[in-house]
Amino acid sequence: MNKIEEMKTKIMLSKDFCEMEAVKYIAFRYGTTPEQVLEHYFIQSGIIPSNERHYSYCLTPNEMALFHDLGVQPSMLEIN
C-alpha cells in the first residue's frame, strides 16, 4: 500500500446544508438523516470512498443534480 492509499480525508461541510428543506425532504424520502443522505451523495458521486455502511437506496440523477446545484461540495478537504 502506498502513502496516498493510507491517507484519510475529512470533508468539512456547513451544518446549514442539513437544514435545507430539499436535503431534509430527500432524507425523509429514504428514511434517513440529512447527514447520512449527504454522506451518500459524496460516496455516490465518487468524492469519498464507500464505507462499510450499506445503503438500501440510490440517489436519482435529479437528486444528484439538485445537491450539486445547491453547492453541496466540500468547503475544506483535510488530509490526515
Contacts in CASP RR format, 6 or more apart in sequence:
PFRMAT RR
TARGET T0000
AUTHOR 0000-0000-0000
METHOD contacts of the structure
MODEL  1
MNKIEEMKTKIMLSKDFCEMEAVKYIAFRYGTTPEQVLEHYFIQSGIIPS
NERHYSYCLTPNEMALFHDLGVQPSMLEIN
7 79 0 8 1.000
7 80 0 8 1.000
8 79 0 8 1.000
8 80 0 8 1.000
9 48 0 8 1.000
9 77 0 8 1.000
9 78 0 8 1.000
9 79 0 8 1.000
9 80 0 8 1.000
10 77 0 8 1.000
10 78 0 8 1.000
10 79 0 8 1.000
10 80 0 8 1.000
11 42 0 8 1.000
11 47 0 8 1.000
11 48 0 8 1.000
11 74 0 8 1.000
11 76 0 8 1.000
11 77 0 8 1.000
11 78 0 8 1.000
12 74 0 8 1.000
12 75 0 8 1.000
12 76 0 8 1.000
12 77 0 8 1.000
12 78 0 8 1.000
13 38 0 8 1.000
13 72 0 8 1.000
13 74 0 8 1.000
13 75 0 8 1.000
14 75 0 8 1.000
17 23 0 8 1.000
17 34 0 8 1.000
17 38 0 8 1.000
17 70 0 8 1.000
17 72 0 8 1.000
18 24 0 8 1.000
18 33 0 8 1.000
18 34 0 8 1.000
18 35 0 8 1.000
18 38 0 8 1.000
19 34 0 8 1.000
20 34 0 8 1.000
20 70 0 8 1.000
22 66 0 8 1.000
22 70 0 8 1.000
23 34 0 8 1.000
23 37 0 8 1.000
23 38 0 8 1.000
23 67 0 8 1.000
23 70 0 8 1.000
23 72 0 8 1.000
24 34 0 8 1.000
26 37 0 8 1.000
26 59 0 8 1.000
26 63 0 8 1.000
26 66 0 8 1.000
27 33 0 8 1.000
27 34 0 8 1.000
27 36 0 8 1.000
27 37 0 8 1.000
30 37 0 8 1.000
30 56 0 8 1.000
30 57 0 8 1.000
32 40 0 8 1.000
32 57 0 8 1.000
36 53 0 8 1.000
37 59 0 8 1.000
38 67 0 8 1.000
38 72 0 8 1.000
39 48 0 8 1.000
39 51 0 8 1.000
40 55 0 8 1.000
40 57 0 8 1.000
40 59 0 8 1.000
41 59 0 8 1.000
41 63 0 8 1.000
41 64 0 8 1.000
41 67 0 8 1.000
41 72 0 8 1.000
42 48 0 8 1.000
42 74 0 8 1.000
43 49 0 8 1.000
43 50 0 8 1.000
43 51 0 8 1.000
43 55 0 8 1.000
44 58 0 8 1.000
44 59 0 8 1.000
44 64 0 8 1.000
45 64 0 8 1.000
45 68 0 8 1.000
47 74 0 8 1.000
59 67 0 8 1.000
END
